[in-house]
Amino acid sequence: MNCYCCNIFFLWGAVICLVASKRPKTKEENENEEDRNQCSMQSPNTAERMGRSEELSDFQRGTVVGCHLCKKSVREISALLNLPRSTVSSVILKWKRGGITTALPRSGRPHKLKEEDRQMLERVALEKCLPSVEALTTEFQTASGASVSSRTVRRELHEMGFRGRVSTYNKPKGGEKVEKKQAPSSQEDPKVDVSRLDLRVGRIITAMQLPETDSLYMEHVDVGEASHRTVVSELAKHIPVDQMQNRMAVLLCNQKPAKMRGVVSQAMVMCASSPDKVEILDPPVGALPGDRVTFQGCPGEPDKELNPKKKIWEQIQPDLRTDAQCVATYKGAAFEVVGKGVCKSQTLSDSEIK
């Protein structure tokens, strides 16, 4: 059937060539041909760019070969059928080499899996608990015999509802039906307590009032790191600028940096506060920049950076207060620098800390 169709296409090409050669050209056609020749001389790549976006039909390919069999040149076929010369040459070359004119399927890995391959991929993902998508792809290819890229595997897994690391995909229990969309592995967040806060002793090296503000200081603070941090504090109305210079303080160092009046603030100075007064917490004598403030009964490690969406600071702050002796506490446990003492405010007792 294929050969029969090809013969019809070739015959049709011959008919086109015969009609084109017998019919005298009109004046308009001669002018158009001259214009085409002139354009091709000025921009030889124009014809090549015309036909790359569309695939020729079998009929068009057969017509090209039919014209070629009638001894038409590539230039003549291109002008007759209004096709780029590169396309005409490609069709003729393919016919000379293999005797075919149909477009062969493109080589390469499939972009989508068959349904049975998808089922196999799902089974491999659930049962093997492999460390990476690449390892899962290799295991799937071995099991199914399909040749696919890791990108295709990743996309198929995502469409099936798999999320997170490959190693966390759950293995189904015996007899339990596997759901297509699985919830991400539910790992509970660490307990929310004061140990999540990175509270450190720091030294305010210099402080100055931000221009065009009446309440903000900008401080350069040493918290035991290679470089000083920039901190913006709303203390200008409560503490004179001369009392801010070269003084020790307690700082919250793992809040997400925030821009205030064009300056990025990288920490927060901890203060005892009442409606009428604000005092910076004093570390114990002998404490050094970078010393961590800890709490008895809260042995956890601080977060690298507090997630604003989880409101960790907002949950902890209401339990931060000074006691009757002005000692800073969290639920009664003192702000302590191990081996050196506790942190205190100067005069504010039974006051909130923020």
C-alpha positions as CSV (number, residue, x, y, z in Angstrom):
1,M,0.0,0.0,0.0
2,N,2.9,2.3,0.9
3,C,4.6,1.7,-2.4
4,Y,1.3,2.2,-4.3
5,C,0.8,5.6,-2.6
6,C,4.4,6.6,-3.4
7,N,3.9,5.8,-7.0
8,I,0.8,7.9,-7.1
9,F,2.7,10.8,-5.6
10,F,5.6,10.4,-8.1
11,L,3.1,10.3,-10.9
12,W,1.4,13.5,-9.6
13,G,4.8,15.2,-9.5
14,A,5.4,14.2,-13.1
15,V,2.1,15.6,-14.2
16,I,2.8,18.9,-12.4
17,C,6.2,19.1,-14.2
18,L,4.7,18.2,-17.5
19,V,1.9,20.9,-17.2
20,A,4.4,23.5,-15.9
21,S,6.8,22.8,-18.8
22,K,4.1,22.8,-21.6
23,R,2.1,25.9,-20.4
24,P,3.7,29.2,-21.6
25,K,4.5,31.5,-18.7
26,T,2.6,34.8,-18.5
27,K,4.3,38.1,-18.1
28,E,3.3,38.3,-14.4
29,E,4.9,34.8,-13.8
30,N,8.1,35.9,-15.5
31,E,8.2,39.1,-13.3
32,N,7.6,37.0,-10.2
33,E,10.4,34.6,-11.1
34,E,12.8,37.4,-11.6
35,D,11.8,38.8,-8.2
36,R,12.4,35.4,-6.6
37,N,15.8,35.0,-8.2
38,Q,16.8,38.5,-7.1
39,C,15.6,37.8,-3.5
40,S,17.5,34.5,-3.4
41,M,20.7,36.3,-4.6
42,Q,20.3,39.0,-1.9
43,S,19.4,36.6,0.9
44,P,20.2,33.0,0.2
45,N,19.1,31.8,3.6
46,T,15.5,33.2,3.4
47,A,14.1,30.1,1.7
48,E,15.8,27.9,4.2
49,R,14.1,29.7,7.1
50,M,10.7,29.5,5.6
51,G,10.0,25.7,5.9
52,R,11.6,24.7,9.1
53,S,8.6,25.1,11.3
54,E,6.3,22.8,9.3
55,E,6.6,19.1,8.4
56,L,5.9,18.1,4.8
57,S,3.1,15.7,4.1
58,D,3.7,12.4,2.3
59,F,1.9,13.9,-0.7
60,Q,4.3,16.9,-0.8
61,R,7.3,14.6,-0.5
62,G,6.1,12.3,-3.3
63,T,5.5,15.4,-5.5
64,V,9.0,16.6,-4.9
65,V,10.4,13.2,-5.9
66,G,8.1,13.0,-8.9
67,C,9.4,16.3,-10.2
68,H,13.0,15.1,-9.6
69,L,12.3,12.1,-11.7
70,C,11.2,14.4,-14.5
71,K,14.7,15.9,-14.5
72,K,13.7,19.1,-12.8
73,S,16.5,20.8,-10.8
74,V,16.3,21.7,-7.1
75,R,15.9,25.3,-8.0
76,E,13.1,24.6,-10.4
77,I,11.3,22.3,-8.0
78,S,11.6,24.9,-5.2
79,A,10.1,27.6,-7.4
80,L,7.4,25.3,-8.8
81,L,6.2,24.0,-5.4
82,N,7.1,27.1,-3.3
83,L,9.3,25.1,-1.0
84,P,12.8,26.0,0.4
85,R,15.6,24.5,-1.5
86,S,17.1,22.9,1.6
87,T,13.8,21.0,2.1
88,V,13.7,19.9,-1.5
89,S,17.3,18.7,-1.4
90,S,16.6,16.8,1.9
91,V,13.6,15.0,0.5
92,I,15.5,14.0,-2.7
93,L,18.6,12.8,-0.7
94,K,16.5,10.7,1.6
95,W,14.7,9.1,-1.4
96,K,18.1,8.4,-3.1
97,R,19.5,6.8,0.0
98,G,16.6,4.7,1.2
99,G,13.9,4.9,-1.4
100,I,11.5,6.4,1.0
101,T,9.7,9.7,1.2
102,T,7.7,9.4,4.4
103,A,8.9,11.3,7.5
104,L,10.4,8.8,10.0
105,P,9.6,9.2,13.7
106,R,12.1,11.2,15.6
107,S,14.7,9.3,17.6
108,G,15.3,9.9,21.3
109,R,13.8,9.0,24.7
110,P,10.0,9.2,25.1
111,H,8.6,12.3,26.8
112,K,5.8,10.3,28.4
113,L,5.5,6.8,29.7
114,K,2.9,4.2,28.8
115,E,0.4,3.2,31.5
116,E,2.1,-0.1,32.3
117,D,5.4,1.7,32.6
118,R,3.9,4.3,34.9
119,Q,2.6,1.5,37.2
120,M,6.1,-0.1,37.2
121,L,7.7,3.3,38.1
122,E,5.2,3.8,40.9
123,R,6.0,0.3,42.3
124,V,9.8,0.8,42.1
125,A,9.5,4.2,43.8
126,L,7.5,2.8,46.7
127,E,9.4,-0.4,47.3
128,K,13.0,0.5,46.7
129,C,13.4,3.7,48.8
130,L,16.4,4.8,46.6
131,P,18.5,7.9,47.5
132,S,18.0,9.9,44.3
133,V,16.0,10.3,41.1
134,E,19.0,9.1,39.1
135,A,19.2,5.9,41.0
136,L,15.5,5.4,40.7
137,T,15.7,6.0,36.9
138,T,18.4,3.3,36.6
139,E,16.4,0.8,38.7
140,F,13.2,1.5,36.7
141,Q,15.1,1.1,33.3
142,T,16.4,-2.3,34.6
143,A,12.9,-3.4,35.7
144,S,10.9,-2.2,32.7
145,G,13.4,-2.2,29.8
146,A,12.3,1.4,28.9
147,S,14.8,4.0,28.1
148,V,13.8,7.3,29.7
149,S,15.6,10.3,31.2
150,S,15.7,11.2,34.8
151,R,13.8,14.4,33.9
152,T,10.9,12.3,32.5
153,V,10.9,10.1,35.6
154,R,10.9,13.2,37.9
155,R,8.0,14.7,36.0
156,E,6.0,11.5,36.0
157,L,6.5,11.1,39.8
158,H,5.3,14.6,40.3
159,E,2.2,14.0,38.3
160,M,1.5,10.8,40.4
161,G,1.6,12.9,43.5
162,F,5.1,12.1,44.9
163,R,6.7,15.0,46.7
164,G,10.0,15.6,48.6
165,R,13.1,13.4,48.6
166,V,13.0,10.0,46.8
167,S,14.2,8.3,49.9
168,T,11.1,9.4,51.9
169,Y,8.6,7.7,49.6
170,N,6.6,5.4,51.8
171,K,6.4,1.7,51.2
172,P,2.7,0.6,51.2
173,K,1.5,-1.8,53.9
174,G,0.5,-5.3,52.9
175,G,-2.9,-5.4,51.2
176,E,-3.2,-1.6,51.4
177,K,-4.1,0.2,48.1
178,V,-1.6,2.7,47.1
179,E,-3.0,6.2,46.6
180,K,-1.9,8.1,43.5
181,K,-1.4,11.3,45.5
182,Q,0.5,10.8,48.7
183,A,0.8,13.5,51.3
184,P,4.4,14.6,52.0
185,S,6.1,12.8,54.9
186,S,4.8,14.4,58.0
187,Q,7.8,15.3,60.2
188,E,6.7,17.2,63.2
189,D,8.4,20.5,63.8
190,P,10.7,20.7,66.9
191,K,9.0,21.8,70.1
192,V,8.4,25.5,70.2
193,D,10.3,26.8,73.2
194,V,13.1,29.4,73.9
195,S,15.8,27.0,72.7
196,R,14.7,27.8,69.2
197,L,16.0,31.4,69.7
198,D,19.7,32.1,69.0
199,L,20.3,34.5,71.9
200,R,23.9,35.7,72.2
201,V,25.9,38.2,74.1
202,G,27.1,41.0,71.9
203,R,28.9,44.3,72.2
204,I,27.4,47.4,70.6
205,I,30.6,49.0,69.1
206,T,28.9,52.2,67.8
207,A,25.4,53.6,67.5
208,M,24.0,56.6,65.6
209,Q,20.6,58.0,65.0
210,L,19.3,57.2,61.5
211,P,18.9,60.4,59.4
212,E,15.3,61.8,59.1
213,T,14.1,59.6,62.0
214,D,13.5,60.4,65.7
215,S,13.2,56.9,67.1
216,L,15.7,54.6,65.3
217,Y,19.4,53.9,66.0
218,M,21.7,52.1,63.7
219,E,24.3,50.0,65.5
220,H,27.4,48.0,64.6
221,V,27.5,45.0,66.9
222,D,30.0,42.3,67.6
223,V,28.4,38.9,68.3
224,G,31.5,36.8,68.0
225,E,31.5,36.4,64.2
226,A,34.1,37.3,61.6
227,S,32.4,40.6,60.8
228,H,30.1,42.9,62.7
229,R,26.4,42.9,62.2
230,T,24.2,45.9,61.4
231,V,21.2,46.3,63.7
232,V,18.4,48.9,63.6
233,S,16.7,49.4,67.0
234,E,13.7,51.6,68.0
235,L,15.5,52.9,71.1
236,A,16.3,56.6,70.3
237,K,13.4,57.9,72.4
238,H,14.3,55.8,75.4
239,I,18.1,55.6,75.7
240,P,20.5,58.5,75.0
241,V,23.0,57.9,72.2
242,D,26.0,58.2,74.5
243,Q,24.8,55.2,76.6
244,M,24.6,53.1,73.4
245,Q,28.3,53.3,72.7
246,N,30.6,50.3,73.5
247,R,28.1,48.6,75.7
248,M,27.3,44.9,76.3
249,A,23.8,43.6,75.3
250,V,21.8,40.4,74.6
251,L,20.8,40.0,71.0
252,L,18.5,37.7,69.1
253,C,20.6,36.6,66.1
254,N,18.4,34.3,64.1
255,Q,15.6,36.5,63.1
256,K,15.2,36.9,59.3
257,P,17.0,40.1,58.2
258,A,14.6,42.9,57.6
259,K,15.0,46.3,56.0
260,M,14.1,49.4,58.0
261,R,14.4,52.8,56.4
262,G,16.7,51.4,53.8
263,V,19.0,49.6,56.2
264,V,19.0,45.8,56.6
265,S,18.8,44.9,60.3
266,Q,20.5,41.6,61.1
267,A,19.6,41.1,64.8
268,M,17.5,42.5,67.6
269,V,18.6,44.0,70.9
270,M,16.7,42.4,73.8
271,C,15.1,44.9,76.2
272,A,12.9,44.9,79.3
273,S,10.0,47.1,78.6
274,S,7.2,48.9,80.6
275,P,4.7,51.5,79.3
276,D,7.1,54.3,80.5
277,K,10.5,52.9,80.2
278,V,12.8,50.6,78.2
279,E,16.1,49.1,79.4
280,I,18.7,47.0,77.5
281,L,19.3,43.6,79.2
282,D,22.8,43.4,80.7
283,P,24.8,40.2,80.3
284,P,26.7,38.9,83.4
285,V,30.1,40.3,84.2
286,G,32.8,38.5,82.2
287,A,30.6,37.4,79.3
288,L,32.1,37.8,75.9
289,P,30.6,38.6,72.5
290,G,29.3,35.3,71.0
291,D,28.6,33.6,74.3
292,R,25.3,31.8,74.0
293,V,22.4,32.5,76.4
294,T,20.8,29.2,77.6
295,F,17.9,28.1,79.8
296,Q,17.6,25.3,82.2
297,G,15.1,22.7,81.0
298,C,15.4,23.8,77.4
299,P,18.4,22.0,76.0
300,G,17.5,22.2,72.2
301,E,19.5,23.9,69.5
302,P,18.5,27.2,67.9
303,D,17.0,27.4,64.4
304,K,19.4,28.6,61.7
305,E,16.8,31.2,60.8
306,L,13.3,31.7,62.3
307,N,10.6,31.1,59.7
308,P,8.3,34.2,59.9
309,K,5.4,32.1,58.6
310,K,5.5,29.8,61.7
311,K,5.4,32.7,64.1
312,I,8.0,31.1,66.5
313,W,9.1,34.4,68.0
314,E,5.5,35.5,68.5
315,Q,4.7,32.2,70.4
316,I,7.7,32.5,72.7
317,Q,7.8,36.3,73.4
318,P,4.8,36.4,75.8
319,D,6.7,34.1,78.2
320,L,9.8,36.3,78.3
321,R,9.7,38.5,81.5
322,T,11.9,39.9,84.2
323,D,11.2,38.5,87.7
324,A,11.1,40.4,91.0
325,Q,14.9,40.6,91.1
326,C,15.0,42.0,87.5
327,V,16.4,38.7,86.2
328,A,15.4,38.0,82.6
329,T,13.5,34.7,82.5
330,Y,11.5,32.4,80.2
331,K,8.7,30.7,82.1
332,G,10.8,31.2,85.3
333,A,14.1,29.9,83.8
334,A,16.8,32.6,83.9
335,F,18.7,33.9,80.9
336,E,22.0,32.3,81.8
337,V,25.5,32.4,80.3
338,V,27.0,29.1,81.6
339,G,29.7,29.6,84.2
340,K,29.3,33.4,84.2
341,G,25.9,34.3,85.6
342,V,22.5,35.5,84.5
343,C,21.2,38.5,82.4
344,K,19.3,41.3,84.1
345,S,17.7,44.6,83.5
346,Q,18.8,47.6,85.6
347,T,15.6,48.5,87.4
348,L,12.6,47.0,85.6
349,S,11.1,44.0,87.4
350,D,8.0,42.0,86.4
351,S,8.2,43.5,83.0
352,E,7.9,42.0,79.5
353,I,11.0,41.4,77.4
354,K,11.0,42.1,73.7
